[in-house]
Amino acid sequence: MSAQNPCMSCGACCAYFRVSFYWGECQSAGGTVPDSQVIAVSPHLVAMSGTEQKPARCVNLMGDVGGCVRCSIYEQRSSTCREFAASWEDGSHNPSCDRARAAHGLAPLEPLEPLWQPPQTPEMTPVVA
């Protein structure tokens, strides 16, 4: 994730949603998520510690929501975390991102403008009558 990624100055999803996933993603079952960072929430699901209660805040979220944040287990995070996209990150809107941001008083993310546009040649330049 680059420094340009809006997630690096947000963290709202990590401090709003219950982050649950199949227990098979835990290290004791051959996965990557450290067992010490989860709590069982059902016979087949675990949640990131801190997100099983309200107000939620993942114990691995470092920093202040809306400021400079990072995940202390980023390389070992669950599929739930890996698959959650910021609004417009992949070109599509994510209402869940907006909801988490709003809960922390943050404005929704705006679609990104393309950084590069091909130069227009005379035959491609629109004619305004």
Secondary structure, 3 states (H helix, E strand, C coil): CCCCCHHHHCCCHHHCCCCEEEHHHEHHHCCCECHHHEEECCCCEEEECCCCCCCCCCCCEEECCCCCEEECCHHHCCHHHHHCCCCCCCCCCCHHHHHHHHHCCCCCCCCCCCCCCCCCCCCCCCCCC
